[in-house]
Amino acid sequence: MSESVLNYPKIGQTKDQKVFISFYIKNKKIRLFNGKRINSTLNPNDFPLSQRKSMAKILAAEAYNYLLKGGVLLEYRKTDVLSGKQCDIKYLKKALDNKLNGNYSKKYKVMLEYVYNKIADKVGDDKISRDSIISILEKYSSATSYNTVRRHLRVLINEARVMGLGHNPMKEIKAVKGKANLNKPFEDVSAILNEIKTFNHNLYLCCIMTYGCLLRPNREVRELNWGDFTADLSYIKLSGSRNKSGRNRIVPVPSYIKELLIKGDNNLNIFTGTTKAPNPDYFKTIWGRFKKVSKLLEQDQTLYSFRHSGAIEIYKRTGSLSKLQRAMGHSSLAISLTYLRGLEVSELKEEDMPMI
């Protein structure tokens, strides 16, 4: 800050004889009764009355030199910067705090805190550089992990730039392409379902609904309440906020699934019998245990393989991509087509498919 912008602080005194210094920054009057806001321990009002003005003069000199050298002065009891420039990590912390106060999921906030801590440990009070970002990302050999950390870092950096961070260390750091991770379909769905049935009833119900209703297991199935079913259990109705496509979805319930269900109170979860759904990792954990004892599972077969197997079955029986799209809850025909190609269904072009 240049001397032409900052006037030298004046000494003032309140009616109860407390001294202070005052000055203007960008036409805003600032009063300091002590040195806390300029990283000084000096408090003139701790001294006898006869010495307070002398101490205030020292405080004025400290404040003037501090601000001339670019020291940071924040708004009183706020984080807005009045003068000076904070180190990069301070801007990033403000960005994190803003996001944590937003209406986001717990999982999203936890991930933002995770990436913030990664970069805070890496750079400390130094500048956040492109190289420091790259060195963090290079530790992730998985493309999925790399891109997840990169995406959340980018969110924080963009927010920090709004707060005043003067550069973009994420510039030209691109996502990496990973190898397609195919969920191998089951050749004998009945056999694997029977094996699961003897292992765990809830996992069996999740898998058969993933296959027969084409719901996504780790959220759409897991969060099902009895109120999501029609009175006769013939259909499941999910609002756009409850499924990945963001659109309202109505799914038929096959008879072999209906016979497994006994309808409860509308607000109760079908697995827990309470108003709370199982925790987000519930089925993932049980599946991991099942994999260790299964005699039928093959490599690359997952919970989602039931959904994929169901998709292939629908397409083979109907030959209709539009029906498959509606059943899967995909937002476009192109996604459904890619789905089938990835599962090694014969080569198709979208123009070959039934028109809507």
PLY file of the C-alpha trace (Angstrom):
ply
format ascii 1.0
element vertex 356
property float x
property float y
property float z
element edge 355
property int vertex1
property int vertex2
end_header
0.00 0.00 0.00
1.46 3.37 -1.01
1.75 6.33 1.40
-0.60 8.36 -0.82
-3.36 5.88 -0.08
-2.72 5.38 3.64
-2.82 8.35 6.00
-0.72 8.23 9.17
-2.89 7.08 12.11
-4.21 9.67 14.54
-4.52 9.22 18.28
-7.97 9.38 19.86
-9.52 8.83 23.28
-12.96 7.75 24.46
-14.91 9.29 27.32
-13.75 6.50 29.63
-10.12 7.38 28.71
-9.41 4.41 26.47
-7.03 5.37 23.67
-7.17 4.24 20.07
-5.61 4.97 16.70
-7.66 5.77 13.61
-6.97 5.95 9.89
-8.75 5.49 6.58
-8.50 2.67 4.07
-10.45 3.12 0.84
-12.58 5.81 2.51
-13.41 3.48 5.40
-12.50 4.67 8.87
-10.61 2.09 10.93
-10.19 2.21 14.72
-7.69 0.03 16.56
-7.64 -0.13 20.37
-4.85 -2.71 20.34
-2.52 -4.48 17.94
-4.33 -7.80 17.52
-5.48 -7.05 13.97
-1.94 -6.19 12.86
-0.28 -9.16 14.58
1.04 -7.03 17.44
0.79 -7.76 21.17
0.73 -4.09 22.09
-2.33 -2.89 24.02
-1.97 0.76 25.15
-4.98 0.46 27.43
-3.17 -2.08 29.60
-0.86 0.75 30.69
-1.48 3.44 33.34
-3.49 6.46 32.12
-0.39 8.65 31.99
1.34 6.27 29.53
-1.53 5.36 27.23
-1.08 8.10 24.63
2.64 7.35 24.36
1.86 3.68 23.81
-0.80 4.63 21.26
1.86 6.53 19.30
3.94 3.37 19.16
0.90 1.42 18.03
0.30 4.02 15.31
3.87 3.59 14.03
3.53 -0.21 14.09
0.25 -0.11 12.18
1.57 2.33 9.59
4.70 0.25 8.89
2.72 -3.00 8.88
0.25 -1.74 6.28
2.92 -0.07 4.12
4.69 -3.43 3.87
1.52 -5.10 2.62
0.35 -6.58 5.90
-3.17 -8.01 5.88
-5.92 -6.15 7.73
-9.26 -7.90 7.96
-12.69 -6.46 8.67
-13.47 -6.45 12.39
-14.58 -9.95 13.37
-14.85 -10.90 9.70
-12.65 -12.54 7.08
-13.00 -9.85 4.39
-9.64 -8.31 3.51
-9.44 -4.51 3.86
-5.77 -4.18 3.03
-2.83 -6.33 2.02
-2.81 -9.76 0.47
-3.31 -13.05 2.28
-1.25 -16.11 1.55
-2.85 -18.54 -0.89
-3.87 -21.09 1.71
-5.89 -18.44 3.60
-7.98 -17.81 0.49
-8.38 -21.55 0.06
-9.54 -21.90 3.69
-12.12 -19.16 3.17
-13.29 -20.99 0.05
-13.60 -24.22 2.02
-15.56 -22.53 4.81
-17.97 -21.08 2.25
-18.59 -24.50 0.75
-18.99 -26.17 4.14
-21.70 -23.64 4.97
-23.51 -24.40 1.71
-26.34 -26.83 1.11
-24.22 -29.73 -0.11
-24.09 -33.42 0.78
-21.97 -34.64 3.68
-19.91 -36.79 1.32
-19.14 -33.77 -0.90
-18.07 -31.66 2.08
-15.86 -34.43 3.46
-14.11 -34.69 0.09
-13.55 -30.92 -0.04
-11.98 -31.01 3.43
-9.82 -33.94 2.34
-8.36 -32.13 -0.68
-7.94 -28.90 1.29
-5.86 -30.74 3.90
-3.79 -32.33 1.15
-2.80 -29.00 -0.34
-2.44 -27.27 3.04
0.04 -29.96 4.13
1.87 -29.59 0.82
2.30 -25.81 0.54
1.84 -24.36 4.04
2.14 -20.59 3.70
3.91 -20.82 0.32
2.27 -20.03 -2.99
-0.03 -22.69 -4.39
1.71 -23.48 -7.66
0.80 -25.62 -10.64
3.68 -27.93 -9.72
2.36 -28.40 -6.18
-1.07 -29.35 -7.56
0.49 -31.82 -10.01
2.64 -33.40 -7.29
-0.52 -34.07 -5.25
-2.43 -35.51 -8.19
0.45 -37.72 -9.35
0.14 -39.78 -6.18
-3.14 -41.25 -7.50
-2.55 -44.09 -9.92
-6.28 -44.64 -10.45
-7.82 -42.36 -13.07
-11.01 -42.21 -11.04
-9.21 -41.08 -7.87
-7.05 -38.62 -9.83
-10.07 -37.02 -11.49
-12.09 -36.94 -8.26
-9.35 -35.10 -6.36
-8.73 -32.80 -9.33
-12.43 -31.94 -9.58
-12.73 -31.03 -5.91
-9.48 -29.06 -5.96
-10.81 -27.12 -8.91
-13.97 -26.26 -6.98
-11.93 -24.84 -4.09
-9.49 -22.97 -6.34
-12.33 -21.36 -8.32
-14.04 -20.30 -5.09
-10.73 -18.97 -3.74
-10.26 -16.89 -6.88
-13.61 -15.25 -6.20
-12.31 -14.50 -2.69
-9.21 -12.78 -4.06
-6.68 -15.46 -5.02
-4.83 -13.77 -7.84
-3.83 -16.75 -9.98
-5.13 -20.10 -11.17
-2.77 -23.01 -10.35
-5.26 -25.44 -11.94
-4.85 -23.91 -15.40
-4.27 -26.54 -18.10
-4.27 -29.43 -15.61
-6.55 -31.78 -17.48
-8.48 -34.84 -16.40
-6.97 -38.18 -17.32
-8.74 -40.88 -19.27
-9.03 -44.18 -17.51
-9.60 -47.58 -18.96
-13.24 -48.57 -19.20
-14.23 -50.56 -16.15
-16.84 -52.97 -17.47
-19.24 -54.65 -15.13
-19.35 -58.13 -16.59
-22.92 -59.46 -16.95
-24.01 -62.80 -15.49
-24.58 -65.76 -17.79
-26.78 -67.52 -15.21
-28.58 -64.89 -13.14
-30.73 -67.44 -11.29
-27.70 -69.37 -10.06
-25.89 -66.36 -8.64
-29.11 -65.03 -7.06
-29.68 -68.38 -5.34
-26.15 -68.30 -3.96
-26.74 -64.78 -2.64
-30.11 -65.77 -1.17
-28.45 -68.29 1.13
-25.82 -65.68 2.14
-27.86 -62.59 3.05
-31.55 -61.77 2.53
-31.12 -57.99 2.22
-28.35 -58.39 -0.34
-30.55 -60.85 -2.24
-33.44 -58.38 -2.30
-31.10 -55.58 -3.43
-29.64 -57.70 -6.25
-32.95 -59.03 -7.54
-34.41 -55.50 -7.59
-31.31 -54.18 -9.33
-31.83 -56.86 -11.98
-35.62 -56.93 -12.22
-36.38 -53.21 -11.71
-33.09 -51.88 -13.15
-32.57 -49.59 -10.18
-29.11 -48.49 -9.10
-28.23 -50.47 -5.96
-26.19 -48.09 -3.85
-28.76 -45.33 -3.71
-32.01 -45.97 -5.55
-32.53 -49.44 -4.06
-30.93 -48.70 -0.69
-33.12 -45.65 -0.02
-36.44 -47.26 -1.02
-39.35 -46.62 1.35
-42.67 -48.42 1.17
-44.20 -45.11 0.13
-42.22 -45.33 -3.12
-44.39 -48.30 -4.14
-47.98 -48.16 -5.35
-50.55 -49.70 -3.00
-50.52 -53.02 -4.90
-46.70 -53.06 -5.14
-46.93 -53.09 -8.95
-44.83 -49.97 -9.53
-42.05 -47.96 -7.94
-42.23 -44.19 -8.34
-39.09 -42.12 -7.79
-38.86 -38.34 -8.02
-36.05 -36.71 -10.00
-34.15 -35.93 -6.78
-33.95 -39.64 -6.02
-32.27 -40.88 -9.19
-29.21 -40.06 -11.27
-31.01 -38.79 -14.38
-32.83 -36.09 -12.39
-36.16 -37.07 -13.95
-39.22 -38.61 -12.36
-39.16 -42.34 -12.89
-41.86 -45.05 -12.77
-40.63 -48.65 -12.78
-42.76 -51.84 -13.01
-42.17 -54.45 -10.29
-42.03 -58.01 -11.72
-44.17 -60.66 -10.01
-41.12 -62.62 -8.80
-40.12 -59.53 -6.80
-43.66 -58.64 -5.62
-43.99 -62.02 -3.94
-40.96 -61.20 -1.78
-42.46 -57.95 -0.48
-44.78 -57.29 2.45
-45.79 -53.63 2.39
-45.11 -51.60 5.52
-45.78 -48.02 6.59
-45.02 -45.53 3.84
-42.26 -43.71 5.71
-40.27 -46.85 6.58
-37.25 -48.10 4.65
-37.79 -51.55 3.11
-34.49 -52.90 4.49
-34.23 -51.38 7.97
-37.92 -51.11 8.88
-37.16 -47.63 10.25
-37.27 -44.11 8.85
-33.53 -44.29 8.16
-31.98 -46.02 5.15
-28.93 -48.28 5.57
-25.63 -46.38 5.54
-24.20 -45.55 2.08
-21.64 -48.38 2.21
-24.09 -51.01 3.47
-24.48 -53.08 0.31
-20.92 -52.45 -0.82
-19.70 -53.96 2.47
-21.96 -57.02 2.30
-21.03 -57.58 -1.35
-17.36 -57.50 -0.41
-17.98 -60.23 2.16
-19.98 -62.28 -0.34
-17.20 -62.08 -2.94
-14.83 -63.83 -0.52
-17.07 -66.90 -0.20
-18.80 -67.06 -3.59
-18.04 -70.01 -5.86
-19.80 -68.49 -8.88
-18.62 -64.88 -9.13
-16.18 -64.08 -11.92
-13.72 -61.22 -12.24
-15.32 -57.83 -12.99
-18.75 -58.95 -11.81
-20.18 -56.44 -9.35
-23.51 -55.35 -7.86
-24.03 -53.30 -11.03
-23.65 -56.44 -13.12
-27.26 -57.25 -12.19
-28.42 -53.97 -13.71
-26.33 -54.59 -16.80
-27.62 -58.13 -17.12
-31.18 -56.82 -16.86
-30.44 -54.25 -19.56
-29.20 -56.90 -21.98
-32.24 -59.08 -21.27
-34.63 -56.21 -22.07
-32.84 -55.35 -25.29
-32.65 -58.97 -26.46
-36.39 -59.45 -25.86
-37.65 -56.13 -27.22
-34.98 -54.95 -29.65
-36.07 -51.45 -28.63
-33.47 -48.95 -27.49
-36.17 -46.46 -26.50
-37.75 -49.00 -24.13
-34.34 -49.77 -22.70
-33.68 -46.06 -22.20
-36.89 -45.60 -20.23
-36.33 -48.74 -18.16
-32.75 -47.75 -17.29
-33.63 -44.14 -16.55
-30.98 -42.86 -18.98
-31.17 -39.21 -20.01
-30.49 -39.95 -23.69
-30.48 -42.73 -26.28
-26.76 -42.23 -26.77
-26.07 -43.33 -23.18
-28.12 -46.49 -23.61
-26.35 -47.28 -26.87
-22.94 -46.85 -25.24
-24.13 -49.11 -22.45
-24.86 -51.92 -24.85
-21.65 -51.49 -26.79
-19.66 -51.67 -23.59
-21.40 -54.94 -22.78
-20.36 -56.45 -26.10
-23.80 -56.50 -27.67
-23.47 -56.52 -31.46
-22.27 -53.26 -33.06
-25.12 -50.83 -33.54
-25.62 -47.31 -34.73
-28.19 -44.98 -33.25
-29.82 -44.51 -36.64
-30.48 -48.28 -36.70
-32.61 -48.02 -33.59
-36.41 -47.56 -33.41
-37.38 -43.91 -33.72
-39.48 -42.09 -31.17
0 1
1 2
2 3
3 4
4 5
5 6
6 7
7 8
8 9
9 10
10 11
11 12
12 13
13 14
14 15
15 16
16 17
17 18
18 19
19 20
20 21
21 22
22 23
23 24
24 25
25 26
26 27
27 28
28 29
29 30
30 31
31 32
32 33
33 34
34 35
35 36
36 37
37 38
38 39
39 40
40 41
41 42
42 43
43 44
44 45
45 46
46 47
47 48
48 49
49 50
50 51
51 52
52 53
53 54
54 55
55 56
56 57
57 58
58 59
59 60
60 61
61 62
62 63
63 64
64 65
65 66
66 67
67 68
68 69
69 70
70 71
71 72
72 73
73 74
74 75
75 76
76 77
77 78
78 79
79 80
80 81
81 82
82 83
83 84
84 85
85 86
86 87
87 88
88 89
89 90
90 91
91 92
92 93
93 94
94 95
95 96
96 97
97 98
98 99
99 100
100 101
101 102
102 103
103 104
104 105
105 106
106 107
107 108
108 109
109 110
110 111
111 112
112 113
113 114
114 115
115 116
116 117
117 118
118 119
119 120
120 121
121 122
122 123
123 124
124 125
125 126
126 127
127 128
128 129
129 130
130 131
131 132
132 133
133 134
134 135
135 136
136 137
137 138
138 139
139 140
140 141
141 142
142 143
143 144
144 145
145 146
146 147
147 148
148 149
149 150
150 151
151 152
152 153
153 154
154 155
155 156
156 157
157 158
158 159
159 160
160 161
161 162
162 163
163 164
164 165
165 166
166 167
167 168
168 169
169 170
170 171
171 172
172 173
173 174
174 175
175 176
176 177
177 178
178 179
179 180
180 181
181 182
182 183
183 184
184 185
185 186
186 187
187 188
188 189
189 190
190 191
191 192
192 193
193 194
194 195
195 196
196 197
197 198
198 199
199 200
200 201
201 202
202 203
203 204
204 205
205 206
206 207
207 208
208 209
209 210
210 211
211 212
212 213
213 214
214 215
215 216
216 217
217 218
218 219
219 220
220 221
221 222
222 223
223 224
224 225
225 226
226 227
227 228
228 229
229 230
230 231
231 232
232 233
233 234
234 235
235 236
236 237
237 238
238 239
239 240
240 241
241 242
242 243
243 244
244 245
245 246
246 247
247 248
248 249
249 250
250 251
251 252
252 253
253 254
254 255
255 256
256 257
257 258
258 259
259 260
260 261
261 262
262 263
263 264
264 265
265 266
266 267
267 268
268 269
269 270
270 271
271 272
272 273
273 274
274 275
275 276
276 277
277 278
278 279
279 280
280 281
281 282
282 283
283 284
284 285
285 286
286 287
287 288
288 289
289 290
290 291
291 292
292 293
293 294
294 295
295 296
296 297
297 298
298 299
299 300
300 301
301 302
302 303
303 304
304 305
305 306
306 307
307 308
308 309
309 310
310 311
311 312
312 313
313 314
314 315
315 316
316 317
317 318
318 319
319 320
320 321
321 322
322 323
323 324
324 325
325 326
326 327
327 328
328 329
329 330
330 331
331 332
332 333
333 334
334 335
335 336
336 337
337 338
338 339
339 340
340 341
341 342
342 343
343 344
344 345
345 346
346 347
347 348
348 349
349 350
350 351
351 352
352 353
353 354
354 355
